[in-house]
C-alpha cells in the first residue's frame, strides 16, 4: 500500500502496530549487517526504546548552536569546500580524534547503511568505525549511528538548498516513486546527491538561511520514502514523504518553493512513535554550512 496524504501518513507513523521492515540478525561482528542489527532505526519495542535512549543521551551532550558555528567556521576555513564538513564537525563534537579519516570511512559505510546493500568496502569501513569509536559497545554504536544517519541526509539537504539559493539554479526534478518503492528491504531511501557546487551569492540573513532549510526539508526532502510493516498481517506500507509534504490540505500552494513559510508540519523528520531525535543538530550543521557559503549578514 502507498500512502501519499499527510493525515494518513501521520496516523500510520503514530501507530506502534507499524514497525520498520526487519533486517538480518546474523551478520558477523564488525560488518554492515551486524551494525544494522544493532541500531535503533531498524528495531522496535523495548529494544528500540533502549537504543533510542542511548542516542538521546549522546545528543544531550551536544550544543546545536556550537555545531552550527563550527560548521560555518570550517566551511570558511576550507574556502567553501563543504563536503564532509557536517561529518567532521559532528565527529569532533562526539569525541573522535582523526575526523578526516572518520569522514572517509563514514562516507564508505553510509553507502549501504540505509539500503542494506552489503559490500566488502562497507564491511571494512564499519570495522574501522567500530575501532575509532572504541569498540563494539552499545554506546559506540549510538555514536556511529548518529554519524551515518547524519552524513548523506545532511549533505543532500545542503546541496539541494543551494540549488534554490543560487540564482538560476535548477530545482530538483520531481522524484519517481516507482523505482524508490522497489529499493532494498523497505528501508528509507535517500535521493541521489546533487552535484557539488561552491556558491557565491549576495549575502543573506541567518533567518533567511533558516527559512531556506525549512522549506527545502518540506519541498525536496533528502529522504523520499519511508516504509513500515504491519506487525499483525506482515503487509508492507510505503509512505511517500514528498507527496505528504505537498498535501494541499496542509500546505498552501504546495508545489511552490517558498522560503518565507518558516517551519511547517512536514514529515521529513518522521512523526509519532519514531521522530528523528537529532533533527535540531542536523538543521544546525546544514545551516552553518549554508551561512558560510551564502555570506550571511546580521538581521
ABEGO torsion letter per residue (X at the ends): XBBABAAAAAAAAABAABBBBBBBAABBBGBAAAAAAABAAABBEAAAAAAAAAAAAAAAABBAAAAAAAAAAAAAAAGGBABGAAAAAAAAAAGBABAAAAAAAAAAAAAAAAAGBBBAAAAAAAAAAAAAAGEBBAAAAAAAAAAAAAAAAAAAAAAAAAAAABBGBBBBBBBBAAAAAABGGGBBBBBBBBBBBBBBBBBBBAAAAAAAAAAAAAABBABABBBBBBAAAGBBBBBBAAAAAABAAABBGAABBBAAAEBBABAAAEBEABBBAAAAAAAAAAAAAAAAAAGBBBX
